[in-house]
Structures are given as structure tokens and as C-alpha cells.
Amino acid sequence: MPDPVNTIVDRIPLPANGVMSFDYFNDTIYCTGDAIRRIKLSTKEIAEIGPPARFSGAIAVVDFHRPFPVPPDVLGSGTPDGRIYIATIGKDFLSGGMVPWDDFEAVEIVPSLGDRQTQFKLSPQVASTFWPPVWSMVGSNDGRRLYYSDSTTLMLGVVDLEGGPRTVGGYQLDSFSFSMVISPDDRFIYAAHPNTDSISVVDTAAMFPAVRKVAVGNGPWGLALSGDGKRLFVAQSGLSGTGDQGTGTLTVLDTQTMAGMSVITGDQSIDVAVNSSGTRAYVSNTADGTVSVVDVTGTPAVIATITGLVSPSYVRMNDDDNRLYVLENSPNVGIAVVAV
């Protein structure tokens, strides 16, 4: 008998105050925080996979086809694979004070090679008191570039993954970003800025750096794209400090015109996930412990509310669109599994 739709069917507990963010890949969840943790959903086995003595934050998953840098007879070189990128920092940063950027790194994890890891530096090399220094990351779909939001310089850093990895440049933004997404053709990056009530649209194919700023209001926080890249979904927290509506909202934007329609969701809406068919959006409402289920086939409309959650934040969907994973925060930290 199938599970009732829009109900919590399981919970995976995690260490209190030890998890910052997470992402989903191939029936596995990777969590960041005081350690990088891997959760195999088939068994709920939780393992710490490193790197040791480092705090981890922003995470990005790229599912692409690229030959492994190993001989063809070793572990099936050329097998399709996904890669996980995570920003890290030495744990002594948590004690406060200025920390040089040369302590800030990223790690590439290759699940199909036994979670093999490669660490590399991020740039520029300047001191920072921001925590965490990198709020969000996104990888290109072809696996050639990694982009990260640098809260110290307000740059969108660009990492060459094929020729390094190494930082090769960046785009100047006017605020930090909690969330970034990239178009299916890797041309446009969308970054949400709650402090300036705006979204940056970065054209990576322009000859000269091209950043367009789009006003959206109400504290834009989490972002998601439809599979065809034609619609941008914006979870708005209502915590921007300017022009707040007193409630969380979801706005659906046409990426050609950046015009859109909004619907009221819940209290402090901070993240959004969209199913593969682009018919349903799921918006986490941190302050009221709910997830809004929004029909986005036309004018967005809330059609159901998932209740019983504890400070829900980040949300991700599985490959079959029948499970929603929700990060619950203090005092009960863990991943709630919701049938959808």
C-alpha cells in the first residue's frame, strides 16, 4: 500500500547543531557542517567521509559524463558519474577572528570512485570575518566550471575544473547569495540576494562580464529552475528588511522576460524544490514548521500544506519525484522523508 501523499514517512536523525546543508545524488544524501556525512538512503547508514579537521558549508552536485583521469582498465574509466563539490574551512575559524583566505578550500567528491576526494584552494587570498565565507555554489552541467559566492569580496568566483582545479576569474556582484542555480545550457547563472531584494543574472557567454540585476522583493532566498530552464522559482523569506510582505512567498519567473507571478506560502519561506515535470513546487517555511505544495502549471496556487516539521530549511527531491527530503533544524536536527 503506497504511503499517504504529503506526509512524513520517516526521519533520519543527525548530530545536534552539526549540519549546515545537504544535497541529494543517486539515492544518497551528502550533508555538510562539522563533518561531511554520507547517508545511504537504502540502509540509512551514516558515515563521516572527511576531510578531517575542517568545517564544511556550501554544497553543489553535478551529474555529468566525463572520463575519469585513470587508465581505461581501472574502475571503468569513462563511466557516467556525478560529482559533489563542498566548500570547507579550518574548524579553528569558529573561534572567531580574521582568517586568511588560504584556509578556505573546496573538495571534489566522486561517488562512483568510492567517494574519492580532491581538495583545492579558493581565491582571492584575503582575510575574512564572514561566516561562512562561501554561502552557495553551483557547478556547470558539463562539469567544466564551478561557481561560488564569496561573501568577503561579493564576487562570483569561477573555478576551472578541467585545468586545475583553480580559480580563473569572477563576476562582481553587489551582495552575497544564499542560493545559485545554472541554466541547462550553462549560459546563465541566477543568484538570490535577500539583503538587496534582487536576483543577479550572470551571462557566462558574454565577451565582457555581464551581470543583470532584477528586483524581486520580499527577501529572495532559495532558487530552483524548471528542467527546460524556462522558469525560475524563487522562495522569498520576507526577511530582507525592505519591502517585506509580512509572510513568505513563492514567485515564478519567466527566464526570458524575468516577469512573474507570486503566491503567499508560509512564515519565512527559504527554499524550494521542483519536480522533474515542472508541475509542483515544494516551499519550506522555517518559522511555522511546514512545506507548502504549490501547483505551478499556471498561476501558482498552494494546493496542500505538509505539517509536523521542525524548522524546515533546505529541501531536495529524489529522482523518482516521490520523496521530498527536508533538513530539520534545532532542537531536532535530521532529515525528514516526505511522501509526495
C-alpha positions in Angstrom: 0.0 0.0 0.0 1.5 3.3 -1.0 2.3 6.0 1.6 -0.2 8.8 2.0 0.8 11.7 -0.1 2.3 14.8 1.6 3.0 13.1 4.8 6.2 12.5 6.8 7.0 8.8 6.5 10.5 8.6 8.1 13.1 10.7 9.9 16.9 10.3 9.8 18.4 11.8 13.0 21.7 13.7 12.8 24.0 15.2 15.4 22.6 18.3 17.0 24.0 21.6 15.6 26.3 19.6 13.4 24.6 20.0 10.0 24.5 23.1 7.8 23.3 22.0 4.4 22.8 18.9 2.2 22.2 17.7 -1.3 20.9 14.6 -3.0 22.6 12.3 -5.6 21.8 8.8 -6.7 19.8 7.7 -3.6 22.4 9.2 -1.3 22.4 12.3 0.8 25.6 14.3 1.4 25.5 16.6 4.5 27.8 19.5 5.4 28.6 21.0 8.8 31.0 19.9 11.5 31.8 17.0 9.2 30.9 15.8 5.7 28.4 12.9 6.2 27.1 10.5 3.6 23.7 8.9 4.1 22.8 5.8 2.0 19.0 6.1 1.9 18.5 2.4 1.1 20.0 1.4 4.5 20.1 4.8 6.4 23.8 4.1 7.0 25.5 7.4 8.1 29.3 7.7 7.6 31.7 10.6 8.1 33.8 10.9 5.0 36.1 13.9 5.7 38.2 15.8 5.1 39.2 15.8 8.8 39.5 18.9 11.0 37.5 21.1 8.6 34.1 22.7 8.8 32.0 22.3 5.6 29.3 24.6 4.2 28.0 25.3 0.7 27.5 22.2 -1.5 26.8 21.6 -5.2 26.0 18.4 -7.1 26.9 18.0 -10.8 25.6 14.9 -12.7 27.6 14.7 -16.0 29.6 12.4 -18.2 33.3 12.9 -18.2 36.1 10.4 -18.4 37.9 9.6 -15.1 41.5 10.6 -15.0 42.6 7.0 -14.6 43.6 4.3 -17.1 40.8 2.6 -19.0 41.3 -0.7 -17.2 40.9 0.9 -13.7 37.4 1.2 -12.3 35.9 1.6 -15.7 37.2 4.9 -16.9 34.6 6.8 -18.9 31.7 5.5 -16.8 29.0 8.2 -16.3 29.4 9.8 -12.9 28.3 12.7 -10.7 30.5 14.8 -8.5 29.9 16.7 -5.3 31.6 20.0 -4.5 31.8 21.3 -1.0 33.3 24.5 0.5 35.4 23.9 3.6 37.3 25.9 6.2 39.5 25.0 9.2 37.5 24.4 12.3 39.5 27.0 14.2 37.7 29.6 12.2 34.7 29.0 14.5 36.6 30.6 17.4 36.3 34.0 15.7 38.8 36.5 14.4 40.2 37.2 11.0 41.1 34.2 8.9 43.2 34.3 5.7 41.5 33.0 2.5 44.3 30.5 2.1 42.5 28.4 4.8 39.4 28.3 2.6 39.2 25.3 0.3 36.8 23.2 -1.7 36.7 19.4 -2.0 35.6 17.4 -5.0 34.0 14.0 -4.2 33.5 11.3 -6.8 30.9 8.8 -5.5 31.5 6.3 -8.2 35.2 6.1 -7.3 34.5 5.3 -3.6 33.9 8.9 -2.7 37.5 9.8 -3.8 38.3 13.3 -2.8 40.4 16.1 -4.2 41.0 19.3 -2.3 41.8 22.7 -3.9 42.1 26.3 -2.8 39.6 29.0 -3.5 40.5 32.7 -4.2 41.2 35.6 -3.7 43.7 35.4 -0.9 42.3 38.0 1.5 41.3 37.9 5.2 37.6 37.4 6.2 35.4 37.6 9.2 32.3 36.3 7.4 30.8 33.0 8.4 30.7 31.0 6.3 32.8 32.8 3.7 31.1 30.8 0.8 27.3 30.7 1.1 26.4 29.0 -2.1 28.0 27.1 -5.0 26.8 25.7 -8.3 28.6 23.6 -11.0 28.1 23.7 -14.7 26.2 20.8 -16.2 29.2 19.9 -18.4 31.4 19.6 -15.4 33.9 22.2 -16.6 33.2 25.1 -14.2 32.4 25.6 -10.6 30.9 28.9 -9.4 30.9 30.1 -5.8 29.6 33.2 -3.9 32.4 34.9 -2.0 30.8 36.9 0.9 34.1 38.7 1.5 34.6 40.4 -1.9 31.0 39.9 -3.2 32.4 38.2 -6.2 31.0 35.2 -8.1 34.2 33.1 -8.3 34.9 30.9 -11.3 36.8 27.7 -10.9 38.3 25.8 -13.9 37.7 22.1 -13.0 39.4 20.7 -16.1 42.6 22.7 -16.0 43.2 22.8 -12.2 41.0 22.9 -10.3 41.9 26.6 -9.9 40.1 29.9 -9.7 40.4 31.7 -13.0 38.3 34.8 -12.5 34.9 36.1 -11.4 31.9 38.4 -11.7 31.4 41.3 -9.4 28.0 41.2 -7.6 26.6 43.7 -5.1 25.7 41.3 -2.3 26.2 37.8 -1.0 24.0 35.0 -2.2 22.3 32.1 -0.2 21.4 30.2 -3.4 22.5 29.9 -7.0 21.3 27.8 -10.0 22.5 27.5 -13.5 20.6 27.1 -16.8 20.7 23.7 -18.5 22.9 25.1 -21.3 25.3 26.6 -18.7 24.9 30.1 -20.1 23.1 31.9 -17.3 23.6 31.8 -13.5 20.9 33.1 -11.2 21.9 34.3 -7.7 19.5 35.3 -5.0 20.3 38.3 -2.8 18.0 38.7 0.2 19.7 41.9 1.5 19.1 43.8 -1.7 15.8 42.1 -2.7 17.2 41.2 -6.0 18.5 38.4 -8.3 21.6 38.6 -10.3 21.5 37.1 -13.8 25.0 36.4 -15.0 25.6 35.7 -18.7 28.7 33.4 -18.8 28.8 33.6 -22.6 29.2 37.4 -22.9 32.6 38.6 -24.2 32.8 41.1 -21.2 31.4 40.4 -17.7 27.7 40.8 -18.0 25.6 40.9 -14.8 21.9 42.0 -14.8 20.2 42.8 -11.6 16.5 42.0 -11.3 14.4 43.4 -8.4 12.1 40.8 -6.9 11.4 41.9 -3.3 10.5 40.1 -0.1 13.9 38.6 0.7 14.7 36.2 -2.1 16.4 33.2 -0.6 16.1 29.7 -2.3 16.1 29.1 -6.1 15.1 26.3 -8.4 14.9 26.0 -12.2 12.5 24.0 -14.3 14.1 21.2 -16.3 13.9 23.3 -19.5 15.3 26.4 -17.9 12.3 28.5 -18.8 11.1 29.2 -15.3 12.9 30.3 -12.2 11.3 29.6 -8.9 12.1 32.0 -6.0 11.4 31.2 -2.3 11.1 34.6 -0.6 11.6 34.7 3.2 10.1 38.1 4.0 13.3 38.8 5.9 15.1 41.3 3.6 14.5 44.4 5.7 13.0 46.3 2.8 9.6 45.9 1.2 8.7 42.8 3.2 5.2 41.4 2.8 4.9 40.1 6.3 4.9 36.5 5.0 6.9 34.1 2.8 6.1 33.9 -0.9 6.9 31.9 -4.0 7.5 33.8 -7.2 7.7 32.0 -10.6 9.6 34.0 -13.1 9.8 33.6 -16.9 13.6 33.5 -17.5 13.2 35.2 -20.9 11.4 38.3 -19.5 12.1 37.9 -15.8 8.4 38.8 -15.2 6.4 36.5 -13.0 3.6 35.7 -10.6 3.6 35.2 -6.8 1.7 33.3 -4.2 1.7 33.5 -0.4 3.2 30.4 1.1 4.2 30.4 4.8 6.2 32.1 7.5 9.9 32.5 6.4 10.0 30.6 3.1 13.6 29.9 2.5 14.0 27.1 0.0 12.2 25.5 -3.0 12.3 22.2 -4.9 10.5 21.4 -8.1 9.6 18.1 -9.6 11.0 17.0 -12.9 7.8 17.6 -14.8 7.6 21.2 -13.5 4.1 20.8 -12.2 4.7 21.0 -8.4 6.9 23.2 -6.3 7.7 22.5 -2.6 8.5 25.5 -0.4 9.9 25.2 3.1 8.5 27.6 5.7 11.0 27.6 8.6 9.1 29.6 11.2 5.8 27.7 11.0 7.2 24.2 10.5 5.5 23.5 7.2 6.2 22.9 3.5 3.8 24.5 1.0 2.8 22.3 -2.0 2.3 24.7 -4.9 0.7 23.9 -8.3 2.8 25.7 -10.8 1.2 24.6 -14.0 -0.4 28.0 -14.4 -0.9 30.8 -11.9 0.9 29.4 -8.8 -1.5 28.2 -6.1 -1.0 26.4 -2.8 -2.9 23.1 -3.0 -1.6 21.4 0.2 0.5 22.0 3.3 2.8 19.4 4.8 2.9 19.9 8.6 4.7 18.4 11.6 8.2 19.6 10.6 10.8 21.3 12.9 12.3 24.4 11.5 12.4 23.1 7.9 15.1 24.6 5.8 16.7 23.0 2.7 14.6 20.7 0.5 15.5 18.2 -2.2 13.6 15.7 -4.3 14.6 12.2 -5.3 15.0 11.1 -8.9 11.5 9.4 -9.0 9.7 12.5 -7.7 8.0 10.5 -4.9 10.1 11.6 -2.0 11.0 15.0 -0.6 13.9 15.3 1.8 13.7 18.2 4.3 16.5 19.3 6.6 15.1 20.0 10.0 17.0 22.2 12.4 17.4 22.7 16.2 16.4 21.3 18.5 15.8 18.2 16.5 18.3 18.0 13.7 17.8 15.5 10.9 16.4 14.7 7.5 12.6 14.3 7.3 11.4 12.0 4.5 8.1 13.1 3.0 6.0 11.0 0.6 4.8 13.3 -2.3 
